[in-house]
Amino acid sequence: MSFSGTTPEPKTEAPPRAERPARDRVDVAGLFAEHHLGLVRLALLMVGDQATAEDVVQEAFARTHAGRRRLRDPGRALTYVRSAVLNGARSVLRRRAVAFRRAAPYEPPVWSAEHAALLGEERREVLTALLGLPKRQREALILRYYLDLPDQEIAEVMGIRAGTARSTIARGLAALARTLGEES
């Protein structure tokens, strides 16, 4: 055994990696697993057909995943995804409106026999009346009564103030009651 006169330095543990920033901790897969179905239902109410609704939600999650490091507050990731779904549905509706202006008269989507069997006449009337409301009122009512969101979260998703959300919901309910003939 020959030593070159130097003693080997003791191995030291590398310092633990710094805690990853909070923005890297957005669990998009968990968010998807927990909220995908509800978001597809939200998009379905907005756009009127299952395939487009699934595409809108898929695109929202893909964009959220791609930009997850840019999210400032991971606790608001669900609000961000809901906003993305709402904006995606709006884009689809805008594209349809442009196509409608350039094409033959629009035929409303035909509900399948399965849907007709499952949905009662009253529910179909409500959905038809809901689709006849102005876009902002329709969105506010869907967020409130379908997703059970509080006023503040509705306001955040729609990009408006909480008071505006409340008044939009009230106007939407009044218009829905008039359409359904349930005025008091």
WOSULGI-V310317 format. One record per pair of residues at least 12 apart in sequence whose C-alpha atoms are under 7 Angstrom apart, sorted by the first residue. I is the first residue (numbers start at 0). J is the second residue. Records with the same first field share a line. If there is no record, write none. Layout:
BEGIN
I->J / J
END
This chain:
BEGIN
21->73
22->67 / 68 / 69 / 70 / 71 / 72 / 73
23->67 / 68
24->73
25->67 / 73
27->64
38->56
39->52 / 53 / 56
42->55 / 84 / 88
45->88
46->88 / 92
55->84 / 87 / 88
56->84
59->80 / 83 / 84
60->80
63->80
78->156
81->156
82->156 / 157
128->175 / 178
129->175
136->167 / 168 / 171
137->171
139->153 / 164 / 167 / 168
140->168 / 171
150->164 / 165
END
